[in-house]
Amino acid sequence: MEIVQLVGLGLIATFLALVVKEQKPAFAFLLTMFVGAFIFLFLIDEIAVMIEMISQLAKSANIHMVYLQTILKIIGIAYITEFGAQIAKDAGQSSIASKIELAGKIFILVLAIPIIKAVIEMILSLLPMSG
């Protein structure tokens, strides 16, 4: 039922922001940011539970924790990037939003390089050697 509360809060905030926007655009933007941050902070506990479950599954499947940590970091970067870009778009700053998205993609690529390297090495080890 928490999702109903969060969606309700979001819809109420959206309605208030639309009503207030004509008179006080800065206040409407602050309201939007505050509610967005509140929702994000509310979800941190849910994210922590999810990470713990995934960690337990990885341990039982004997997956290297380095890979799991890297994947979780990539997912975190993707969500934080999306959140920041949406705030910039809400403020009417599409150009800044696209730069935030680009930065997120680059950070994700940097984190993914060791995993890509390990996959390539594994594939090469499976190929028959000629010569």
MIVEX-342668 format. One record per residue: x, z, y of N, C-alpha, C, O in turn. Coordinates in steps of 0.02 Angstrom, whole numbers, plus 32768, in hexadecimal, padded with zeros to 4 digits. Layout:
XZYXZYXZYXZY...
This chain:
802980007FC4800080008000802B8000803F80127FF48076806B800E80368097800E8071809A7FC9809280A07FC480CF80967F94806A80987F518086805C7F4580B380637F2380E680227F6080A17FE77F5980CB7FF27F7B810E7FDF7F60814280127FB5810D80217FD9814B80527FB2817680497FAC81B380867F96815680B87F70817D809A7F31819A80A77F1F81D480727F0E817380527ED1818C80217EE381C3801E7EC081F67FFC7F1981BB7FCE7F3081EF7FF37F40822F7FDD7F2C8266802A7F64822980537F748264806C7F348285806B7F2E82C280837F04825D809B7EC5827880657E9E829C80717E8282D2802A7E9D82807FF37E7882A07FDC7E9A82E07FCE7E7983127FD87EDD82DF7FC67F01831C7FFA7EF583537FE87EE8838C803A7EFA8340806F7EEE8370806D7EA7838B80787E9B83C7805E7E76836080587E31837580207E2983A880287E0883DC7FE77E4683997FAE7E4283C77FBF7E63840A7FB17E47843F7FDD7E9F84087FF07EC2844680237E99846E801E7E9484AB80537E7C844B80867E54846D80677E18848F807A7E0684C780377DF8846E80157DBF848D7FED7DD384CB7FEC7DAF84FC7FCC7E0C84C87FA47E2485007FD27E38853B7FC37E28857480087E5A852B80357E74855F80637E3F857B807B7E4585B380707E0A855480A27DD8856680967DB885AA80C67DAB85CF80587DAC85BC804A7D8B85FC805A7DB8863780717DA0866B804F7DF98630805B7E27866680A37E41866780C47E43869C80BB7E54862D80FF7E71862781247E5385EC81267E7085B681427E1885F581647DF885BD819D7E2185A081A97E20856481C17E4585CA81F87E6E85B181DE7EA6858481FD7EB5855181A77EC48596818A7EF8856D81727EDC852A817A7EFC84F681547EA2852C813D7E8184EE81787E7584C081737E7F848381B07E5E84DB81EC7E5184B382077E928496821A7E95845B82097EC784BE82217F0884A681F47F23846F820C7F3F843E81B37F1A847681847F2E844281927F09840281937F2683CC819C7EC8840781AB7E9F83CD81EC7EB683AB81EF7EBC836E821F7EC283D3825F7ED983B682587F1E839682727F29835F82347F4B83B6822C7F8E839C82087F8D8359821D7FAD832981D17F68835581AB7F64831781D57F4182E081D37F5782A781F97F0D82F282247EEB82C1825A7F1A82A682667F1B826A82797F4082D382AC7F7182BD828D7FA7829282AB7FBC826082517FBE82A4822F7FF2827D82217FD98236822D7FFC820582087F9C823181FA7F8081EF823A7F7A81C6823B7F8A818B826F7F6281E782B07F5B81C582C97F9F81AC82DF7FA4817382C57FD281D782DC801581C382B18032818B82CA8054815F82708024818E8243803B815A8256801D8116824F803D80E2826D7FE08117827E7FBD80D982C17FD180BB82CF7FC0808182EA7FF580E0832C800780C7832680308087834E8026805982F6805E808382ED8086804682DB8059800B82F380637FD382AF80288017829C7FFA7FE282D77FD07FCB82DF7FC37F9083007FBC7FFB833B7F947FEA836C7FBE7FC183897FA47F9183747FFD7FD283A180297FAD838A80317F6583B380317F37834980387F5A832E803D7F16833C7FFD7EEF835080007EB583317FC47F10833D7F847EEF83877F7C7EDC83967F657EA583B37F8E7F0983FB7F897EFB840F7FB57EC084377FA17E9683F37FF17EBE8402801E7E8683EA80017E44840E80057E1283AF7FE47E4383957FC57E0583C17F8B7DEF83D17F867DB483D47F617E1E83FF7F287E0D84437F407DF4845F7F237DC5845D7F757E12849E7F907DFB84997FAB7DB484C67FA07D8C84627FCC7DA484597FE57D6084537FAC7D2E846F7FAF7CF7842F7F777D41842A7F3D7D15846E7F1C7D0A847F7F087CD384957F177D4084D77EF87D3B85057F217D0D852B7F057CE685027F637D14852B7F8E7CE985187F877CA085437F837C7484D77F847C9284C27F7D7C4D84D27F387C3084D87F317BF484D97F067C5B84EA7EC27C4585357EB57C48854C7E7D7C3C855C7EE87C5985A57EE27C5F85BA7EAC7C9085EA7E877C8385997EA77CC785AC7E797CFC85DD7E9C7D2A85D37ED77D3B86117E797D3E86437E977D6B86217EAB7DAC85FE7E837DCB862C7EE97DC0860C7F037DFC86237EDE7E3B85FF7EDC7E6D865F7EC27E3986787E9D7E73864B7E627E82863B7E557EBC86357E3F7E4E86097E067E5885C57E1D7E7285A87DFE7E9F85AB7E527E55856B7E6C7E6C856E7E827EB485417E737EDC85A27EA67EC685AA7EBD7F0B85AD7E827F3B85907E837F7185D17E4E7F2785D77E137F5285937DF17F5A85817DDD7F92856E7DEB7F24852C7DCC7F2984FD7DF57F5584D87DDA7F7D84FF7E377F4D84D57E627F7784E97E5D7FC184BE7E5F7FED852A7E587FCE85407E4F801485267E0D803085117E09806985297DD9800785107D97801D84C57D9B802D84AF7D818060849F7DBC800184587DC3800E844C7DEB804E84217DDA807684737E208057846D7E498094847C7E2180D384587E26810484B17DF980D084C27DCF810A848A7D9E811884797D938152846D7D8180E484367D5280EE83FB7D73811183DE7D56814083E77DAE80FA83AE7DD0811983BD7DE7816083947DDE818D83F87E03816B840A7E1A81AF840E7DDF81DF83F97DE38218842B7DA881C784307D6B81F083EA7D52820283DD7D41823C83BE7D4F81D2837A7D3881DE83577D65821183357D4D823E83607DA7820983417DD78237835B7DCC827E83337DCA82AE839D7DC6828683BA7DBB82C883A57D7982E783967D76832283A37D4582BE838F7D0382D783467D0482ED83347CE58320831B7D2682C882D57D2982DB82CB7D4F831D82A17D3D834582F27D84832782EE7DA8836783037D7A83A082E37D7983D4833A7D55839683507D2783CA831B7CF183D7830F7CDF841182FB7CD883A382C67CA683AC828A7CC483D0826C7CA383FB82797D0383C082427D2583E382507D2C842D82237D2B845782907D32843E82A47D38848482AA7CF484A582BC7CF084E0829D7CBF848082A17C7C849C82E87C60849D82F67C3184C283137C7D8476835A7C68847483697C438433838E7C5D8409834D7C09842B83587BE283ED83A17BD083E283B87BCD83A983C57BC38418840B7BB1841284347BEB83F6845E7BE183CA84277C27840E844B7C6183F484367C6D83AC84607C80838283F67C64839D83DD7C6D835884027C3F832884157C5382F2840C7C00833C842F7BD2831084787BE5830784957BDA82D284977C03833A84DC7C1A833384E07C568305850F7C5D82DE84AE7C83830884AB7CBC82DA84A57CA3829384C77CBC8266847A7C71828884717C54824584B17C34822C84C37C3B81F184D57C11825885147BF2824585477C278231856A7C2081FF854B7C5C8258857A7C928248856A7CB1820585977CBE81DD85297CBB81F785157CD781B6852A7CA9817D85417CC1814A85217C68818685337C388151857E7C39814585947C35810B85A57C3F817985EE7C40817186047C80814D862E7C7D812185E67CBA816185F77CF8813F85E47CF580F586097D0E80CA85AB7CD780E685967CD080A085C77CA4807A85D97CB4804185DC7C6D8098860C7C418077864E7C658069866B7C5E803386667C8B809986A57CB18090869E7CE2805686CC7CE8802E86657D058053865C7D34801C86547D127FD986677D2D7FA586397CD57FD9862B7CB27F9A866A7C917F7C866A7C817F41869E7C887FA386D97C647F8B86F77C837F4C87067C5E7F1D86FF7CC67F47871A7CE17F0886EE7CD47ECC87077CC87E9486AC7CD57ED5867F7CC77E9E86847C7E7E8A86867C6E7E4E86857C517EBB868D7C0A7EAD86CF7BFD7E8786D17BD67E5887047C1E7E9D87457C177E7D87427C2E7E34875C7C0C7E0887227C667E27871C7C807DE386F47C507DB787057C467D7D86BF7C347DD286967C047DAB86BE7BC67D9B86BC7BAD7D6286E37BAC7DCB870C7B717DBF87427B7F7D8B874E7B567D5F87627BB97D9087967BCB7D5F87787BD17D1987977BBE7CE8873B7BED7D14871B7BF47CD4870A7BAF7CB787147BA37C7B86F27B827CE086E27B3E7CC987217B1B7CB287217AFA7C7E87577B217CD887967B017CC687B27B1D7C8587D17AF97C5E87A77B5E7C7987C07B7B7C3B879A7B637BFF87B47B657BC7875C7B4C7C0987337B337BD187417AEA7BC187327AD37B8A875D7AC67BF1876C7A7F7BE687A97A777BB887DA7A9C7BBF87A77A477B8A87E17A3C7B5F881B7A207B88881279F67BB388557A3A7B7988917A227B9C88A979E27B7D88AF79DE7B4088B879B07BA688D379717B8D891E79707B988937798B7BCA894179507B6C898879457B7689B179677B4789EE79627B4A
